[in-house]
Amino acid sequence: MELDDAESAELTARVLSVVVTETTEGLFRCELVAGNWSGDPPDGYVFNTRDTVDFGSRLGVRLGDGDRAGSVFHGVVTGIEAHYPESRTPEIVFLAEDRLQDLRMTRRTRSFDDVADADVIREVVNTHGLTPSIDVEGPTHRHIAQLNQSDLAFIRDRAHMLDADLWIDGSTVHVARRSQPRGDEVTLTYNSDLRELSVLADLAHQRSKIVVAGWDVAAKEPIVAEADVAVIHTELGGDIAGVDLLARALTARTETLVHTTPSTSAQARAQADTALRTTARRFVTATGRTEGDARLRVGTRVNLAGLGAGFSGRYTLIEVEHIFDAHHGYQTRFRAERPGLAGAP
């Protein structure tokens, strides 16, 4: 464990458990539980005076062994909770968030004119003294409003409109499309390093086509944009999309979105494409537990092997929990998704 960018032998020796949670929306969180009793004067408690760990202390967590080892969290302590259990020695919990908490704690109402989403995100990130790394493109908007939103919620919305994930690495805020590979692909094999897994393929929320309707004020004419399975084709890798299986097994279904209020054809197209990709990717979802592996981060591609025909293949991690405790050691839990199934129907 690191405190203020230096190894902390005292904290490391007293750690009872650690949980680090990552999601595609950014703001990674850490909950670290440590033993809080030494019996030494003046009162026997180790961390209550906050001499070792205080609000605002920079906390770093590194877990794993060999090629699975790595840093899984860097952030600042924002909460301290003391436990005084009946049957165990006292414990203390340090709650930490990564640097996106700066954006979460700033709420504004303002507007931007004639600007692209990437430009807006870049301006917000720069305001907080962070470095933007924005690898997406999108249409220009005549007007974008931030209405009583935190800066984090606002740029999350803009990233979602671009079909992009948001996360921070050190002081760099990244915004990149889900379709772009992030790091090396990791193979996990059932009955080996993949300890347990549940996979669900569900057509209930699949749509064959998404239609976005709006009104072009300048041209004084209606806007209609459509998206179908073609927008997810490059992510299938030869699999059969849930979108196609829907039409074969049940019937083709079209959904029209009328609440997105695009003002140009480019905006409508981007909104339709994003909506179709989002629902298509959720066709196959997996939840699993594996040996602790710091290489598993949100956005990582994982090849799940040993599952048999259909379910084996490449998935994208959308939520990751790195968990350590004295009883089970280091393990990683994850949620993943995939837009198709392998093999013929």
C-alpha positions as YAML, in Angstrom:
chain: A
units: angstrom
residues:
- id: 1
  name: MET
  ca: [0.00, 0.00, 0.00]
- id: 2
  name: GLU
  ca: [1.19, 3.51, -0.80]
- id: 3
  name: LEU
  ca: [0.48, 6.70, 1.12]
- id: 4
  name: ASP
  ca: [1.35, 10.03, -0.50]
- id: 5
  name: ASP
  ca: [3.34, 8.20, -3.22]
- id: 6
  name: ALA
  ca: [5.54, 6.22, -0.78]
- id: 7
  name: GLU
  ca: [5.29, 2.67, 0.53]
- id: 8
  name: SER
  ca: [3.58, 2.51, 3.95]
- id: 9
  name: ALA
  ca: [4.78, -0.47, 5.93]
- id: 10
  name: GLU
  ca: [2.44, 0.30, 8.85]
- id: 11
  name: LEU
  ca: [-0.70, 0.43, 6.73]
- id: 12
  name: THR
  ca: [0.32, -2.60, 4.64]
- id: 13
  name: ALA
  ca: [0.93, -4.71, 7.76]
- id: 14
  name: ARG
  ca: [-2.52, -3.92, 9.17]
- id: 15
  name: VAL
  ca: [-4.66, -4.34, 6.02]
- id: 16
  name: LEU
  ca: [-7.54, -6.77, 6.56]
- id: 17
  name: SER
  ca: [-9.34, -6.31, 3.24]
- id: 18
  name: VAL
  ca: [-9.39, -4.13, 0.14]
- id: 19
  name: VAL
  ca: [-12.11, -3.66, -2.49]
- id: 20
  name: VAL
  ca: [-11.43, -1.57, -5.62]
- id: 21
  name: THR
  ca: [-14.42, -0.97, -7.92]
- id: 22
  name: GLU
  ca: [-14.21, 0.22, -11.54]
- id: 23
  name: THR
  ca: [-17.03, 1.00, -13.99]
- id: 24
  name: THR
  ca: [-17.21, 2.34, -17.53]
- id: 25
  name: GLU
  ca: [-18.42, 5.71, -16.20]
- id: 26
  name: GLY
  ca: [-15.21, 6.44, -14.32]
- id: 27
  name: LEU
  ca: [-14.72, 7.52, -10.70]
- id: 28
  name: PHE
  ca: [-13.08, 4.36, -9.40]
- id: 29
  name: ARG
  ca: [-13.55, 3.70, -5.67]
- id: 30
  name: CYS
  ca: [-11.55, 1.95, -2.98]
- id: 31
  name: GLU
  ca: [-12.59, 0.63, 0.44]
- id: 32
  name: LEU
  ca: [-9.68, -0.43, 2.64]
- id: 33
  name: VAL
  ca: [-10.23, -2.03, 6.04]
- id: 34
  name: ALA
  ca: [-7.33, -2.08, 8.52]
- id: 35
  name: GLY
  ca: [-6.83, -3.32, 12.06]
- id: 36
  name: ASN
  ca: [-7.00, -0.35, 14.42]
- id: 37
  name: TRP
  ca: [-5.70, -1.76, 17.70]
- id: 38
  name: SER
  ca: [-2.17, -2.06, 19.03]
- id: 39
  name: GLY
  ca: [-2.67, -1.73, 22.76]
- id: 40
  name: ASP
  ca: [0.05, 0.90, 22.94]
- id: 41
  name: PRO
  ca: [-0.37, 4.20, 24.86]
- id: 42
  name: PRO
  ca: [-2.08, 6.58, 24.97]
- id: 43
  name: ASP
  ca: [-5.32, 4.74, 24.10]
- id: 44
  name: GLY
  ca: [-4.29, 1.72, 22.02]
- id: 45
  name: TYR
  ca: [-5.80, 2.90, 18.72]
- id: 46
  name: VAL
  ca: [-3.48, 3.10, 15.71]
- id: 47
  name: PHE
  ca: [-5.19, 5.37, 13.18]
- id: 48
  name: ASN
  ca: [-7.66, 7.51, 15.17]
- id: 49
  name: THR
  ca: [-5.35, 10.54, 15.40]
- id: 50
  name: ARG
  ca: [-5.03, 10.57, 11.57]
- id: 51
  name: ASP
  ca: [-1.25, 10.98, 11.83]
- id: 52
  name: THR
  ca: [-0.74, 8.10, 9.37]
- id: 53
  name: VAL
  ca: [-3.81, 8.39, 7.12]
- id: 54
  name: ASP
  ca: [-5.83, 11.58, 6.93]
- id: 55
  name: PHE
  ca: [-8.53, 13.11, 4.74]
- id: 56
  name: GLY
  ca: [-6.87, 13.95, 1.44]
- id: 57
  name: SER
  ca: [-4.07, 11.42, 1.85]
- id: 58
  name: ARG
  ca: [-3.12, 9.94, -1.50]
- id: 59
  name: LEU
  ca: [-3.75, 6.19, -1.46]
- id: 60
  name: GLY
  ca: [-2.24, 3.71, -3.91]
- id: 61
  name: VAL
  ca: [-3.08, 0.01, -4.10]
- id: 62
  name: ARG
  ca: [-0.94, -2.61, -5.84]
- id: 63
  name: LEU
  ca: [-2.05, -6.25, -5.88]
- id: 64
  name: GLY
  ca: [-1.09, -9.56, -7.44]
- id: 65
  name: ASP
  ca: [1.93, -11.72, -8.18]
- id: 66
  name: GLY
  ca: [4.01, -12.30, -11.29]
- id: 67
  name: ASP
  ca: [2.47, -11.20, -14.57]
- id: 68
  name: ARG
  ca: [-0.87, -10.64, -12.79]
- id: 69
  name: ALA
  ca: [0.60, -7.97, -10.49]
- id: 70
  name: GLY
  ca: [-0.03, -4.28, -10.96]
- id: 71
  name: SER
  ca: [-1.43, -1.04, -9.63]
- id: 72
  name: VAL
  ca: [-5.23, -1.13, -9.40]
- id: 73
  name: PHE
  ca: [-5.99, 2.19, -7.71]
- id: 74
  name: HIS
  ca: [-4.70, 5.71, -7.13]
- id: 75
  name: GLY
  ca: [-6.90, 8.25, -5.39]
- id: 76
  name: VAL
  ca: [-7.46, 10.33, -2.27]
- id: 77
  name: VAL
  ca: [-9.08, 9.46, 1.05]
- id: 78
  name: THR
  ca: [-12.51, 11.09, 1.35]
- id: 79
  name: GLY
  ca: [-14.05, 9.11, 4.23]
- id: 80
  name: ILE
  ca: [-12.94, 7.45, 7.46]
- id: 81
  name: GLU
  ca: [-15.20, 5.00, 9.32]
- id: 82
  name: ALA
  ca: [-14.40, 3.32, 12.65]
- id: 83
  name: HIS
  ca: [-15.78, -0.12, 13.56]
- id: 84
  name: TYR
  ca: [-15.95, -1.38, 17.15]
- id: 85
  name: PRO
  ca: [-17.24, -4.97, 16.76]
- id: 86
  name: GLU
  ca: [-18.25, -7.24, 19.62]
- id: 87
  name: SER
  ca: [-16.14, -10.26, 18.72]
- id: 88
  name: ARG
  ca: [-13.15, -8.72, 16.89]
- id: 89
  name: THR
  ca: [-10.56, -6.08, 17.56]
- id: 90
  name: PRO
  ca: [-11.41, -2.53, 16.40]
- id: 91
  name: GLU
  ca: [-11.14, -1.78, 12.70]
- id: 92
  name: ILE
  ca: [-10.96, 1.37, 10.61]
- id: 93
  name: VAL
  ca: [-12.19, 1.83, 7.05]
- id: 94
  name: PHE
  ca: [-10.61, 4.28, 4.62]
- id: 95
  name: LEU
  ca: [-12.85, 5.26, 1.69]
- id: 96
  name: ALA
  ca: [-11.11, 6.74, -1.34]
- id: 97
  name: GLU
  ca: [-12.00, 7.96, -4.83]
- id: 98
  name: ASP
  ca: [-9.84, 8.71, -7.82]
- id: 99
  name: ARG
  ca: [-9.26, 12.29, -8.98]
- id: 100
  name: LEU
  ca: [-12.55, 12.44, -10.86]
- id: 101
  name: GLN
  ca: [-14.04, 13.26, -7.45]
- id: 102
  name: ASP
  ca: [-12.87, 16.83, -8.13]
- id: 103
  name: LEU
  ca: [-15.42, 16.93, -10.96]
- id: 104
  name: ARG
  ca: [-18.10, 15.16, -8.91]
- id: 105
  name: MET
  ca: [-17.93, 17.84, -6.22]
- id: 106
  name: THR
  ca: [-18.36, 20.77, -8.63]
- id: 107
  name: ARG
  ca: [-21.93, 21.55, -9.74]
- id: 108
  name: ARG
  ca: [-22.77, 24.21, -12.35]
- id: 109
  name: THR
  ca: [-25.37, 25.63, -14.69]
- id: 110
  name: ARG
  ca: [-23.94, 27.02, -17.94]
- id: 111
  name: SER
  ca: [-24.12, 26.68, -21.71]
- id: 112
  name: PHE
  ca: [-21.84, 26.17, -24.73]
- id: 113
  name: ASP
  ca: [-22.60, 27.31, -28.28]
- id: 114
  name: ASP
  ca: [-21.38, 25.95, -31.64]
- id: 115
  name: VAL
  ca: [-19.14, 23.34, -30.06]
- id: 116
  name: ALA
  ca: [-18.39, 19.61, -30.35]
- id: 117
  name: ASP
  ca: [-18.71, 17.23, -27.41]
- id: 118
  name: ALA
  ca: [-14.95, 16.62, -27.38]
- id: 119
  name: ASP
  ca: [-14.32, 20.36, -27.06]
- id: 120
  name: VAL
  ca: [-16.71, 20.63, -24.12]
- id: 121
  name: ILE
  ca: [-15.14, 17.68, -22.30]
- id: 122
  name: ARG
  ca: [-11.68, 19.10, -22.91]
- id: 123
  name: GLU
  ca: [-12.67, 22.48, -21.45]
- id: 124
  name: VAL
  ca: [-14.21, 20.92, -18.33]
- id: 125
  name: VAL
  ca: [-11.19, 18.69, -17.71]
- id: 126
  name: ASN
  ca: [-8.73, 21.57, -18.18]
- id: 127
  name: THR
  ca: [-10.67, 23.63, -15.64]
- id: 128
  name: HIS
  ca: [-9.74, 21.08, -12.96]
- id: 129
  name: GLY
  ca: [-6.05, 21.11, -13.78]
- id: 130
  name: LEU
  ca: [-6.21, 17.65, -15.36]
- id: 131
  name: THR
  ca: [-4.96, 16.55, -18.78]
- id: 132
  name: PRO
  ca: [-7.59, 15.50, -21.35]
- id: 133
  name: SER
  ca: [-6.93, 12.60, -23.74]
- id: 134
  name: ILE
  ca: [-9.98, 12.49, -25.97]
- id: 135
  name: ASP
  ca: [-9.91, 9.98, -28.78]
- id: 136
  name: VAL
  ca: [-13.39, 10.46, -30.22]
- id: 137
  name: GLU
  ca: [-15.09, 12.59, -32.82]
- id: 138
  name: GLY
  ca: [-18.64, 13.81, -32.97]
- id: 139
  name: PRO
  ca: [-20.99, 16.35, -34.51]
- id: 140
  name: THR
  ca: [-20.98, 20.05, -33.67]
- id: 141
  name: HIS
  ca: [-23.91, 21.24, -31.56]
- id: 142
  name: ARG
  ca: [-25.53, 24.64, -31.83]
- id: 143
  name: HIS
  ca: [-26.14, 24.62, -28.08]
- id: 144
  name: ILE
  ca: [-25.22, 22.36, -25.15]
- id: 145
  name: ALA
  ca: [-26.52, 23.10, -21.66]
- id: 146
  name: GLN
  ca: [-25.20, 21.95, -18.29]
- id: 147
  name: LEU
  ca: [-28.22, 22.33, -16.02]
- id: 148
  name: ASN
  ca: [-27.49, 21.96, -12.30]
- id: 149
  name: GLN
  ca: [-25.17, 19.03, -12.98]
- id: 150
  name: SER
  ca: [-21.84, 18.13, -11.50]
- id: 151
  name: ASP
  ca: [-18.97, 18.43, -13.97]
- id: 152
  name: LEU
  ca: [-18.57, 14.64, -13.77]
- id: 153
  name: ALA
  ca: [-22.22, 13.91, -14.58]
- id: 154
  name: PHE
  ca: [-22.08, 16.43, -17.42]
- id: 155
  name: ILE
  ca: [-19.03, 14.94, -19.17]
- id: 156
  name: ARG
  ca: [-20.38, 11.43, -18.55]
- id: 157
  name: ASP
  ca: [-23.47, 12.43, -20.55]
- id: 158
  name: ARG
  ca: [-21.34, 13.89, -23.33]
- id: 159
  name: ALA
  ca: [-19.13, 10.78, -23.43]
- id: 160
  name: HIS
  ca: [-22.22, 8.57, -23.63]
- id: 161
  name: MET
  ca: [-23.46, 10.57, -26.63]
- id: 162
  name: LEU
  ca: [-20.16, 9.71, -28.32]
- id: 163
  name: ASP
  ca: [-20.43, 5.99, -27.48]
- id: 164
  name: ALA
  ca: [-17.33, 6.40, -25.31]
- id: 165
  name: ASP
  ca: [-16.06, 5.29, -21.92]
- id: 166
  name: LEU
  ca: [-14.57, 7.67, -19.36]
- id: 167
  name: TRP
  ca: [-11.75, 7.01, -16.90]
- id: 168
  name: ILE
  ca: [-8.72, 8.66, -15.31]
- id: 169
  name: ASP
  ca: [-5.14, 7.39, -15.19]
- id: 170
  name: GLY
  ca: [-3.00, 9.50, -12.88]
- id: 171
  name: SER
  ca: [-3.93, 13.05, -13.87]
- id: 172
  name: THR
  ca: [-5.01, 12.19, -17.42]
- id: 173
  name: VAL
  ca: [-8.73, 11.91, -18.18]
- id: 174
  name: HIS
  ca: [-9.37, 9.49, -21.03]
- id: 175
  name: VAL
  ca: [-12.43, 9.41, -23.26]
- id: 176
  name: ALA
  ca: [-12.36, 6.65, -25.89]
- id: 177
  name: ARG
  ca: [-14.86, 4.57, -27.81]
- id: 178
  name: ARG
  ca: [-15.74, 1.15, -26.43]
- id: 179
  name: SER
  ca: [-14.74, -0.40, -29.78]
- id: 180
  name: GLN
  ca: [-11.11, 0.70, -29.35]
- id: 181
  name: PRO
  ca: [-8.88, -1.94, -27.68]
- id: 182
  name: ARG
  ca: [-7.56, -0.97, -24.27]
- id: 183
  name: GLY
  ca: [-4.40, -2.80, -23.28]
- id: 184
  name: ASP
  ca: [-3.54, -6.39, -24.14]
- id: 185
  name: GLU
  ca: [-6.20, -9.08, -24.42]
- id: 186
  name: VAL
  ca: [-6.27, -11.48, -21.45]
- id: 187
  name: THR
  ca: [-7.30, -15.13, -21.70]
- id: 188
  name: LEU
  ca: [-9.21, -16.68, -18.78]
- id: 189
  name: THR
  ca: [-9.93, -20.41, -18.83]
- id: 190
  name: TYR
  ca: [-12.72, -22.16, -16.96]
- id: 191
  name: ASN
  ca: [-11.46, -24.73, -14.40]
- id: 192
  name: SER
  ca: [-8.10, -22.97, -14.44]
- id: 193
  name: ASP
  ca: [-7.71, -19.29, -13.55]
- id: 194
  name: LEU
  ca: [-11.43, -18.63, -14.23]
- id: 195
  name: ARG
  ca: [-13.02, -20.00, -11.08]
- id: 196
  name: GLU
  ca: [-16.71, -19.42, -11.85]
- id: 197
  name: LEU
  ca: [-18.85, -17.75, -14.48]
- id: 198
  name: SER
  ca: [-22.48, -17.20, -15.40]
- id: 199
  name: VAL
  ca: [-23.42, -16.19, -18.96]
- id: 200
  name: LEU
  ca: [-26.80, -14.92, -20.16]
- id: 201
  name: ALA
  ca: [-27.84, -14.42, -23.80]
- id: 202
  name: ASP
  ca: [-31.12, -12.47, -23.76]
- id: 203
  name: LEU
  ca: [-33.16, -11.11, -26.68]
- id: 204
  name: ALA
  ca: [-35.60, -9.20, -24.45]
- id: 205
  name: HIS
  ca: [-33.99, -5.79, -24.99]
- id: 206
  name: GLN
  ca: [-32.57, -6.26, -28.48]
- id: 207
  name: ARG
  ca: [-33.78, -4.03, -31.32]
- id: 208
  name: SER
  ca: [-33.39, -4.61, -35.05]
- id: 209
  name: LYS
  ca: [-33.43, -0.92, -35.82]
- id: 210
  name: ILE
  ca: [-33.23, 2.33, -33.88]
- id: 211
  name: VAL
  ca: [-34.86, 5.44, -35.37]
- id: 212
  name: VAL
  ca: [-34.11, 8.93, -34.07]
- id: 213
  name: ALA
  ca: [-36.47, 11.74, -35.05]
- id: 214
  name: GLY
  ca: [-36.04, 15.48, -34.64]
- id: 215
  name: TRP
  ca: [-36.45, 18.85, -36.27]
- id: 216
  name: ASP
  ca: [-33.84, 20.91, -38.13]
- id: 217
  name: VAL
  ca: [-34.67, 24.47, -37.09]
- id: 218
  name: ALA
  ca: [-32.43, 26.09, -39.69]
- id: 219
  name: ALA
  ca: [-33.72, 24.04, -42.62]
- id: 220
  name: LYS
  ca: [-37.27, 23.92, -41.22]
- id: 221
  name: GLU
  ca: [-37.62, 20.22, -42.00]
- id: 222
  name: PRO
  ca: [-37.91, 16.96, -40.06]
- id: 223
  name: ILE
  ca: [-34.87, 14.83, -39.27]
- id: 224
  name: VAL
  ca: [-34.91, 11.05, -39.37]
- id: 225
  name: ALA
  ca: [-31.87, 8.78, -38.85]
- id: 226
  name: GLU
  ca: [-31.80, 4.99, -38.65]
- id: 227
  name: ALA
  ca: [-29.24, 2.51, -37.29]
- id: 228
  name: ASP
  ca: [-29.19, -1.26, -37.76]
- id: 229
  name: VAL
  ca: [-26.82, -4.18, -37.22]
- id: 230
  name: ALA
  ca: [-24.26, -2.64, -39.57]
- id: 231
  name: VAL
  ca: [-23.08, -0.25, -36.82]
- id: 232
  name: ILE
  ca: [-22.00, -3.17, -34.61]
- id: 233
  name: HIS
  ca: [-20.53, -5.32, -37.40]
- id: 234
  name: THR
  ca: [-16.86, -4.54, -36.70]
- id: 235
  name: GLU
  ca: [-17.26, -5.72, -33.06]
- id: 236
  name: LEU
  ca: [-18.76, -9.12, -33.92]
- id: 237
  name: GLY
  ca: [-15.60, -10.88, -35.09]
- id: 238
  name: GLY
  ca: [-17.63, -13.48, -36.99]
- id: 239
  name: ASP
  ca: [-20.25, -13.99, -34.24]
- id: 240
  name: ILE
  ca: [-23.98, -13.85, -34.91]
- id: 241
  name: ALA
  ca: [-25.43, -10.65, -33.48]
- id: 242
  name: GLY
  ca: [-28.34, -10.71, -31.08]
- id: 243
  name: VAL
  ca: [-29.93, -8.19, -33.46]
- id: 244
  name: ASP
  ca: [-29.98, -10.84, -36.21]
- id: 245
  name: LEU
  ca: [-31.08, -13.66, -33.89]
- id: 246
  name: LEU
  ca: [-34.01, -11.51, -32.80]
- id: 247
  name: ALA
  ca: [-35.37, -11.32, -36.34]
- id: 248
  name: ARG
  ca: [-34.79, -15.05, -36.95]
- id: 249
  name: ALA
  ca: [-36.20, -16.37, -33.69]
- id: 250
  name: LEU
  ca: [-39.03, -13.88, -33.04]
- id: 251
  name: THR
  ca: [-39.54, -10.87, -35.30]
- id: 252
  name: ALA
  ca: [-37.74, -7.71, -36.30]
- id: 253
  name: ARG
  ca: [-38.38, -4.87, -33.86]
- id: 254
  name: THR
  ca: [-37.93, -1.14, -34.44]
- id: 255
  name: GLU
  ca: [-37.74, 1.46, -31.69]
- id: 256
  name: THR
  ca: [-38.14, 5.19, -32.30]
- id: 257
  name: LEU
  ca: [-36.47, 7.68, -29.96]
- id: 258
  name: VAL
  ca: [-38.22, 11.03, -29.75]
- id: 259
  name: HIS
  ca: [-36.70, 12.44, -26.55]
- id: 260
  name: THR
  ca: [-33.16, 13.12, -27.81]
- id: 261
  name: THR
  ca: [-34.08, 16.33, -29.73]
- id: 262
  name: PRO
  ca: [-31.34, 16.41, -32.39]
- id: 263
  name: SER
  ca: [-31.11, 19.63, -34.38]
- id: 264
  name: THR
  ca: [-28.99, 18.31, -37.28]
- id: 265
  name: SER
  ca: [-28.85, 15.10, -39.28]
- id: 266
  name: ALA
  ca: [-25.33, 14.41, -37.97]
- id: 267
  name: GLN
  ca: [-26.54, 14.55, -34.38]
- id: 268
  name: ALA
  ca: [-29.47, 12.26, -35.15]
- id: 269
  name: ARG
  ca: [-27.18, 9.74, -36.86]
- id: 270
  name: ALA
  ca: [-24.75, 9.72, -33.91]
- id: 271
  name: GLN
  ca: [-27.60, 9.26, -31.43]
- id: 272
  name: ALA
  ca: [-29.15, 6.38, -33.39]
- id: 273
  name: ASP
  ca: [-25.80, 4.61, -33.80]
- id: 274
  name: THR
  ca: [-24.97, 4.95, -30.11]
- id: 275
  name: ALA
  ca: [-28.38, 3.66, -28.98]
- id: 276
  name: LEU
  ca: [-28.17, 0.61, -31.27]
- id: 277
  name: ARG
  ca: [-24.61, -0.23, -30.21]
- id: 278
  name: THR
  ca: [-25.51, 0.09, -26.53]
- id: 279
  name: THR
  ca: [-28.42, -2.35, -26.71]
- id: 280
  name: ALA
  ca: [-26.63, -4.72, -29.10]
- id: 281
  name: ARG
  ca: [-23.61, -5.08, -26.80]
- id: 282
  name: ARG
  ca: [-25.84, -6.18, -23.93]
- id: 283
  name: PHE
  ca: [-27.08, -9.28, -25.77]
- id: 284
  name: VAL
  ca: [-24.61, -11.55, -23.96]
- id: 285
  name: THR
  ca: [-23.62, -10.64, -20.42]
- id: 286
  name: ALA
  ca: [-21.25, -12.51, -18.14]
- id: 287
  name: THR
  ca: [-20.44, -12.28, -14.44]
- id: 288
  name: GLY
  ca: [-17.41, -14.12, -13.14]
- id: 289
  name: ARG
  ca: [-14.70, -14.57, -10.56]
- id: 290
  name: THR
  ca: [-11.07, -15.29, -11.29]
- id: 291
  name: GLU
  ca: [-7.74, -15.41, -9.56]
- id: 292
  name: GLY
  ca: [-6.64, -11.90, -8.66]
- id: 293
  name: ASP
  ca: [-5.40, -10.25, -11.81]
- id: 294
  name: ALA
  ca: [-4.43, -6.57, -11.96]
- id: 295
  name: ARG
  ca: [-4.44, -6.76, -15.78]
- id: 296
  name: LEU
  ca: [-8.24, -6.90, -15.68]
- id: 297
  name: ARG
  ca: [-9.48, -3.33, -15.95]
- id: 298
  name: VAL
  ca: [-12.66, -1.81, -17.31]
- id: 299
  name: GLY
  ca: [-12.45, -1.81, -21.11]
- id: 300
  name: THR
  ca: [-10.07, -4.79, -21.27]
- id: 301
  name: ARG
  ca: [-10.87, -7.47, -23.85]
- id: 302
  name: VAL
  ca: [-10.95, -10.93, -22.30]
- id: 303
  name: ASN
  ca: [-11.00, -14.24, -24.14]
- id: 304
  name: LEU
  ca: [-13.15, -16.56, -22.01]
- id: 305
  name: ALA
  ca: [-12.08, -20.10, -22.85]
- id: 306
  name: GLY
  ca: [-13.31, -23.56, -21.91]
- id: 307
  name: LEU
  ca: [-16.99, -22.61, -22.06]
- id: 308
  name: GLY
  ca: [-17.85, -24.74, -25.08]
- id: 309
  name: ALA
  ca: [-19.31, -23.73, -28.43]
- id: 310
  name: GLY
  ca: [-21.25, -20.48, -28.46]
- id: 311
  name: PHE
  ca: [-20.21, -18.93, -25.16]
- id: 312
  name: SER
  ca: [-16.43, -19.12, -25.50]
- id: 313
  name: GLY
  ca: [-14.90, -16.06, -27.12]
- id: 314
  name: ARG
  ca: [-14.05, -12.40, -26.68]
- id: 315
  name: TYR
  ca: [-15.86, -10.20, -24.17]
- id: 316
  name: THR
  ca: [-15.34, -6.61, -22.98]
- id: 317
  name: LEU
  ca: [-15.13, -5.87, -19.25]
- id: 318
  name: ILE
  ca: [-17.65, -3.23, -18.12]
- id: 319
  name: GLU
  ca: [-17.22, -3.54, -14.34]
- id: 320
  name: VAL
  ca: [-14.33, -4.89, -12.27]
- id: 321
  name: GLU
  ca: [-13.81, -5.43, -8.55]
- id: 322
  name: HIS
  ca: [-10.37, -6.22, -7.18]
- id: 323
  name: ILE
  ca: [-10.86, -7.86, -3.79]
- id: 324
  name: PHE
  ca: [-8.34, -8.90, -1.16]
- id: 325
  name: ASP
  ca: [-8.97, -10.36, 2.29]
- id: 326
  name: ALA
  ca: [-7.22, -12.69, 4.69]
- id: 327
  name: HIS
  ca: [-9.62, -15.61, 4.09]
- id: 328
  name: HIS
  ca: [-9.70, -15.76, 0.28]
- id: 329
  name: GLY
  ca: [-6.57, -13.87, -0.74]
- id: 330
  name: TYR
  ca: [-6.70, -11.79, -3.92]
- id: 331
  name: GLN
  ca: [-9.51, -12.38, -6.39]
- id: 332
  name: THR
  ca: [-11.12, -10.38, -9.16]
- id: 333
  name: ARG
  ca: [-14.83, -10.23, -9.92]
- id: 334
  name: PHE
  ca: [-16.09, -8.83, -13.20]
- id: 335
  name: ARG
  ca: [-19.02, -8.13, -15.48]
- id: 336
  name: ALA
  ca: [-18.54, -8.38, -19.22]
- id: 337
  name: GLU
  ca: [-20.63, -8.07, -22.36]
- id: 338
  name: ARG
  ca: [-20.63, -9.25, -25.97]
- id: 339
  name: PRO
  ca: [-22.90, -8.42, -28.92]
- id: 340
  name: GLY
  ca: [-23.07, -11.89, -30.45]
- id: 341
  name: LEU
  ca: [-22.73, -15.66, -30.13]
- id: 342
  name: ALA
  ca: [-20.36, -17.93, -32.01]
- id: 343
  name: GLY
  ca: [-21.59, -20.67, -34.35]
- id: 344
  name: ALA
  ca: [-24.66, -21.22, -36.45]
- id: 345
  name: PRO
  ca: [-28.09, -20.78, -34.83]
...
